Amino acid sequence: MRPVVPTESIVRQALLTIAALLVAAAILLAGNGLQNTLLSIRGNLEGFSLTAIGLLLSSFFVGFIAGCQLTPVFVKSVGHIRTFTALASIASAAALGHALLVDPVWWMLLRAVTGVCIAGLNMIIESWISERAPADKRGRVLAVYRVVDFSALLIGQMLLTLADPLGFALFALVSILISLALVPVALSTAVAPQPIKGARLNIRKLWAISPVAAAGSLSCGAANGAFWALGPVYVQQAGYEIGVIATFMSTVILGGALGQWPLGVLSDLVDRRRVIAGIAIGTMLGAGALALYGSLSLWLLLSVGVLFGAMSMPVFAISAALAHDRAEPGEYVETSGGLLLLYGVGAMIGPLVGAQVMEAAGASALFLYAAAVYAVFAVFTAAEMRRRPPVPFEEMAAYVPVPRTTPTVFELAPQDEVDDDVTPLPDGFRTRRDPEETDR
């Protein structure tokens, strides 16, 4: 009889195997998070129009979507390591390019190039992690990856306080971080994964599977994308110092981390659409409170920021779980990857609309725009609940808090392979399909 290896030992061994890749992901996410906020602040200080600042993030997602399609071609031609090296080098150079010439059009071009690179770098890291993680423990590995995701974003925001945004130092720091992400991957002894599969965006199919999930991804991209692009400008124009911007963005990220798990577990217990409608209303209220009261005091700004993050950031992951509830077996990666690309489409449009609203009605109108997006989404979800019955509980998949990085991340936790203890619930509750009991 073979000895039984404890689950904790298997998970620990899997994490040790991919430790270098997790370190690379953390460094890369920290650098990219710092760069996103830095460009918004620097653009505002340089007198860029709000439309131009919005276009910076929109350009990033144009490149991001292109990168999701191009990276598999590059990897197939020259391999994972060479592709990673090339993309990291280009992204590092692009970060320095922002400091060499302060011009909105030049910056938009650099952001598109950076989007291609960041998408490719994340796809390579995530596909590598996916292949090295045991199939029945991928849910736990993804949970660790989610912790890395949030922690790196928080660190990236706090790095903003180290130097003057009008200087060269922070751009150099971004370049250094992206370059350092090369080191763990280059030195990793993990075997390179199989060629990456390109993600496809099939809106008609996504809509047929779950209109609420498709609309949720699009709405999340449109509203949250505008926030990531213009939230720092809102804080600046409200009269706060640079340090407060970093703190505010960090509190929103922290709120998102705190809200992911309880809302995800709740969505495993009831019709997910009820949870989605509820958090859409909660986000609407949080955004409205930021618009009305955020400029009155620092305490109100930060406390309501936590609420806004806790409500808005889990929308995409719960929408992805809802889509998988209705998808056929074997379609999880394709469906969820498509939802992420749909999020990218929303994130291309959202900053542009948010910028126009801010220019017309003031900085606080950014959150009125976000509130309006989530209000429409909540009404749409309620209408869909009346039109279409919920998924039977025994056919629901387990909720996994998925990072919004690249479509490859969904290969980390194919829901039909997630172990039963991914989402611990009270006795008697089920959180995933049982292949022996459910014939789909």
C-alpha positions in Angstrom: 0.0 0.0 0.0 1.4 3.4 -1.0 1.7 5.9 1.9 -0.9 8.7 1.9 0.7 12.1 1.4 -1.1 14.8 3.4 -2.9 17.4 1.2 -0.9 20.2 2.9 2.4 18.6 1.9 1.2 18.3 -1.7 0.2 21.9 -1.8 3.4 23.0 -0.1 5.5 21.1 -2.6 3.5 22.6 -5.5 4.1 26.1 -4.2 7.8 25.4 -3.7 8.0 24.3 -7.3 6.4 27.5 -8.6 7.9 29.9 -6.0 10.2 31.5 -8.5 7.2 32.1 -10.9 5.1 33.6 -8.0 8.0 36.0 -7.2 8.2 37.0 -10.8 4.5 37.6 -10.9 4.7 39.7 -7.8 7.5 41.9 -9.1 5.7 42.4 -12.4 2.3 43.2 -10.9 3.9 45.7 -8.5 5.7 47.5 -11.3 2.7 47.6 -13.5 0.4 48.8 -10.6 2.9 51.6 -9.8 3.1 52.6 -13.5 -0.7 52.8 -13.9 -1.2 55.2 -11.0 2.0 57.2 -11.8 0.9 57.9 -15.3 -2.5 59.2 -14.2 -0.9 61.5 -11.6 1.9 62.7 -13.8 -0.5 63.3 -16.7 -2.7 65.5 -14.6 0.4 67.4 -13.2 1.6 68.0 -16.8 -1.8 69.4 -17.8 -3.1 66.5 -19.9 -6.8 66.7 -20.6 -8.9 64.1 -18.8 -9.7 62.6 -22.2 -6.0 62.1 -22.8 -5.5 60.5 -19.4 -8.5 58.2 -20.1 -7.0 57.2 -23.4 -3.8 56.1 -21.6 -5.6 53.2 -19.9 -7.8 52.5 -23.0 -4.6 52.2 -25.1 -3.2 49.8 -22.5 -6.2 47.5 -23.0 -6.0 47.8 -26.8 -2.5 46.4 -26.5 -3.6 43.9 -23.8 -6.2 42.3 -26.0 -3.7 42.2 -28.9 -1.1 40.6 -26.6 -3.6 37.8 -25.7 -3.7 36.9 -29.4 -0.1 37.5 -30.3 1.7 35.8 -27.4 0.8 32.2 -28.4 2.3 32.9 -31.8 5.6 34.2 -30.3 5.9 31.3 -27.9 5.3 28.8 -30.6 8.0 30.4 -32.7 10.8 31.0 -30.1 9.7 29.4 -26.8 8.6 30.7 -23.4 11.9 32.0 -22.1 12.9 34.0 -25.1 9.4 35.5 -25.5 9.4 36.4 -21.8 12.8 38.0 -22.1 11.9 40.0 -25.2 8.6 41.2 -23.8 10.1 42.2 -20.4 12.9 44.1 -22.1 10.4 46.0 -24.3 8.1 46.8 -21.3 11.1 48.0 -19.3 12.2 50.3 -22.1 8.7 51.6 -22.6 8.5 52.6 -18.9 11.7 54.7 -19.4 10.3 56.1 -22.6 7.5 57.9 -20.8 10.1 60.1 -19.0 12.1 60.9 -22.1 9.2 62.6 -23.9 6.1 63.9 -22.1 3.5 63.9 -24.8 0.0 62.4 -24.7 0.2 60.7 -28.1 3.6 59.2 -27.4 2.4 58.0 -24.0 -0.6 56.3 -25.6 1.6 54.5 -28.1 3.9 53.3 -25.2 0.8 52.2 -23.2 -0.4 50.1 -26.1 3.1 48.5 -26.4 3.1 47.9 -22.6 -0.3 46.3 -22.8 0.9 43.8 -25.4 3.9 43.0 -23.2 2.1 42.8 -19.9 -0.5 40.4 -21.4 2.2 38.2 -22.8 4.3 38.2 -19.6 1.3 37.3 -17.5 0.2 34.6 -19.9 3.6 32.9 -19.8 3.8 33.0 -16.0 0.2 31.8 -15.5 0.5 29.0 -18.1 3.7 27.9 -16.4 2.1 27.9 -12.9 -0.9 26.1 -14.4 1.1 23.2 -15.7 3.2 22.8 -12.5 0.3 22.8 -10.1 -1.4 19.5 -9.4 -4.8 19.4 -11.1 -6.8 18.6 -7.9 -5.0 21.3 -5.9 -5.2 24.2 -8.4 -7.9 25.9 -6.5 -5.5 26.4 -3.5 -2.6 27.4 -5.8 -4.9 30.0 -7.4 -5.9 31.3 -3.9 -2.2 31.9 -3.2 -1.8 33.6 -6.6 -4.7 35.8 -5.7 -2.9 36.8 -2.4 0.2 37.6 -4.5 -1.9 39.6 -6.9 -3.4 41.8 -4.2 -0.2 42.2 -2.2 1.8 43.2 -5.2 -0.9 45.8 -6.2 -0.8 47.2 -2.6 3.0 47.4 -2.7 2.9 49.1 -6.1 0.7 51.8 -4.8 2.8 52.5 -1.8 6.0 52.8 -3.9 4.4 56.0 -5.3 5.4 57.8 -2.1 9.1 57.2 -2.6 9.8 60.0 -5.0 8.3 63.0 -6.8 6.0 62.0 -9.7 7.4 64.9 -11.7 10.8 63.4 -11.6 12.6 60.5 -13.4 13.0 58.2 -10.4 9.6 56.5 -10.3 9.8 55.7 -14.0 13.2 54.2 -13.4 11.8 52.2 -10.5 9.0 50.8 -12.8 11.7 49.8 -15.4 13.8 48.2 -12.7 10.9 46.1 -11.3 9.9 44.9 -14.8 13.5 44.0 -15.5 13.9 42.2 -12.2 10.9 40.0 -13.1 13.1 38.4 -15.7 15.5 36.9 -13.1 13.2 34.3 -11.3 11.9 33.1 -14.7 15.3 32.9 -16.3 16.7 31.0 -13.3 13.7 28.8 -12.8 14.4 25.0 -13.1 10.7 24.3 -13.8 10.1 22.6 -17.1 8.6 25.0 -19.7 4.9 24.5 -20.2 3.1 23.4 -23.4 2.3 26.1 -26.0 -0.2 28.7 -24.8 -3.6 28.6 -26.4 -4.9 31.9 -27.7 -8.2 33.3 -26.2 -11.1 33.9 -28.4 -13.8 36.5 -27.9 -17.2 35.1 -29.0 -19.7 37.6 -27.7 -22.8 35.8 -29.1 -21.8 32.5 -27.4 -21.0 34.3 -24.1 -24.3 36.0 -24.2 -26.1 32.8 -24.9 -24.4 31.1 -21.9 -25.2 33.8 -19.4 -26.3 37.4 -20.3 -25.7 38.4 -16.7 -22.1 37.2 -16.7 -21.3 38.8 -20.0 -23.0 42.1 -18.9 -21.2 41.9 -15.6 -17.8 41.6 -17.2 -18.5 44.4 -19.6 -19.9 46.7 -16.8 -17.0 45.8 -14.5 -14.5 46.8 -17.1 -16.4 50.0 -18.0 -16.7 51.2 -14.4 -13.7 49.8 -12.7 -11.5 50.6 -15.7 -12.5 54.2 -15.5 -11.7 54.2 -11.8 -8.2 52.7 -12.3 -7.4 55.3 -15.0 -9.0 58.4 -13.3 -9.3 57.6 -9.6 -5.9 59.2 -8.8 -7.0 62.3 -10.7 -10.2 62.5 -8.7 -8.1 62.5 -5.5 -5.8 65.1 -6.8 -8.5 67.4 -7.9 -10.3 66.9 -4.5 -7.2 68.7 -3.0 -5.4 65.8 -1.4 -1.6 65.2 -1.5 0.2 62.6 -3.5 0.6 60.3 -0.4 -3.2 60.3 0.0 -3.6 59.0 -3.5 -1.4 56.0 -2.8 -3.3 55.4 0.5 -6.7 55.7 -1.2 -5.9 53.3 -4.0 -4.5 50.9 -1.5 -7.6 51.0 0.6 -9.8 50.2 -2.4 -7.5 47.2 -3.2 -7.7 46.1 0.4 -11.5 46.4 0.4 -11.5 44.2 -2.7 -9.4 41.6 -1.0 -11.7 41.6 2.1 -14.8 41.3 0.0 -13.8 38.5 -2.4 -14.1 35.5 -0.1 -17.4 36.2 1.9 -19.2 37.4 -1.2 -17.9 34.4 -3.1 -19.0 31.9 -0.5 -22.4 33.6 -0.4 -22.7 33.2 -4.1 -22.2 29.4 -3.6 -25.2 29.3 -1.3 -27.8 31.1 -3.3 -28.6 32.2 -6.9 -25.4 34.0 -7.9 -27.5 36.6 -9.7 -29.0 37.7 -6.4 -25.5 38.3 -5.1 -24.4 40.0 -8.2 -27.5 42.3 -8.1 -26.8 43.0 -4.4 -23.1 44.0 -4.9 -24.0 46.0 -8.0 -26.4 48.0 -5.8 -23.7 48.2 -3.0 -21.1 49.5 -5.6 -23.6 52.0 -6.8 -24.1 53.3 -3.2 -20.4 53.3 -2.5 -19.6 55.2 -5.7 -22.4 57.7 -5.0 -21.0 58.2 -1.5 -17.5 58.9 -2.9 -18.9 61.4 -5.4 -20.9 63.3 -2.7 -18.7 63.0 0.4 -15.2 61.9 -0.7 -13.8 65.4 -0.8 -15.2 66.4 2.6 -12.7 64.5 4.8 -9.9 62.0 4.5 -11.7 59.6 6.8 -14.8 59.6 4.6 -12.6 59.2 1.5 -10.8 56.1 2.8 -13.7 54.4 4.6 -16.0 54.7 1.6 -13.1 53.6 -0.6 -12.9 50.3 1.3 -16.7 49.8 0.7 -16.3 50.6 -3.0 -13.5 48.1 -3.4 -15.2 45.4 -1.4 -18.3 45.6 -3.6 -16.8 46.3 -7.1 -13.8 44.1 -7.3 -15.5 40.7 -6.8 -18.0 41.3 -9.6 -15.8 39.8 -12.3 -15.0 36.6 -10.4 -18.6 35.9 -9.4 -19.7 36.6 -13.0 -17.1 34.1 -14.2 -18.5 31.5 -11.8 -22.0 32.2 -13.0 -21.0 31.7 -16.6 -19.4 28.4 -15.8 -22.5 27.3 -14.0 -24.2 27.4 -17.4 -21.3 26.4 -19.6 -20.8 22.9 -20.9 -18.1 20.7 -19.4 -14.7 21.5 -21.0 -15.7 25.0 -22.0 -14.5 26.7 -18.8 -11.2 28.2 -20.0 -12.7 29.4 -23.3 -15.7 30.9 -21.6 -13.9 32.6 -18.8 -11.0 33.8 -21.1 -13.7 35.3 -23.3 -15.2 37.1 -20.3 -11.8 38.5 -19.5 -11.4 39.9 -23.0 -14.9 41.3 -22.7 -13.8 43.0 -19.5 -10.9 44.4 -21.6 -13.4 45.8 -24.1 -15.2 47.6 -21.3 -11.9 48.9 -19.9 -11.1 50.4 -23.3 -14.4 52.3 -23.4 -14.9 53.2 -19.7 -12.0 55.6 -19.2 -13.0 57.5 -22.3 -16.6 57.9 -21.2 -15.5 58.6 -17.6 -13.1 61.3 -18.8 -15.8 63.0 -20.8 -18.2 63.0 -17.8 -15.5 64.4 -15.5 -14.7 67.2 -18.0 -18.4 68.1 -18.2 -19.4 67.8 -14.6 -16.3 67.8 -12.4 -14.0 65.3 -10.8 -16.7 63.7 -8.6 -18.7 62.8 -11.6 -16.3 59.9 -12.2 -18.1 58.0 -9.4 -21.5 59.2 -10.6 -20.6 57.5 -13.9 -19.6 54.3 -12.1 -22.8 54.4 -10.0 -24.8 54.8 -13.2 -23.1 51.8 -14.8 -23.8 49.6 -11.9 -27.3 50.8 -11.5 -28.1 49.8 -15.1 -26.4 46.5 -14.5 -28.4 45.8 -11.4 -31.7 46.5 -13.2 -30.6 44.3 -16.1 -29.7 41.5 -13.6 -33.1 41.8 -11.9 -34.8 41.5 -15.3 -32.8 38.4 -16.2 -33.7 36.8 -12.9 -37.4 37.1 -13.8 -36.8 35.9 -17.3 -34.6 32.9 -16.7 -34.7 30.4 -13.8 -31.6 29.9 -11.6 -29.1 27.0 -12.1 -30.0 24.1 -9.9 -27.8 24.1 -6.8 -26.3 20.7 -7.5 -25.0 21.9 -10.8 -23.3 25.0 -9.5 -19.5 25.2 -9.7 -17.3 26.3 -6.9 -16.5 30.0 -6.6 -12.8 30.7 -7.1 -11.5 34.3 -6.7 -9.9 34.8 -10.1 -7.4 37.6 -10.7 -8.1 39.8 -13.7 -4.8 39.3 -15.5 -4.9 37.2 -18.7 -7.2 34.4 -20.0 -4.4 31.9 -19.1 -5.2 32.3 -15.4 -8.4 30.3 -15.9 -6.4 27.3 -16.7 -5.1 27.3 -13.1 -8.5 26.2 -11.8 -10.7 24.4 -14.2 -13.8 24.1 -12.1 -14.5 20.5 -13.0 -11.1 19.6 -11.4 -11.1 21.8 -8.3 -10.9 19.8 -5.1 -13.9 19.8 -2.8 -12.2 21.8 -0.1 -11.6 24.9 -2.2 -14.6 26.7 -0.7 -15.3 25.3 2.8 -19.0 25.5 3.7 -21.3 24.1 6.4 -22.2 20.4 6.3 -24.8 19.6 3.7 -23.8 22.2 1.2 -22.2 21.4 -2.2 -20.1 23.8 -4.1 -19.2 22.0 -7.3 -20.5 19.7 -9.9 -20.1 16.0 -9.1 -19.4 14.2 -12.4 -21.0 11.0 -11.0 -24.2 12.7 -10.0 -24.6 15.3 -12.7 -24.8 14.5 -16.4 -24.6 17.7 -18.4 
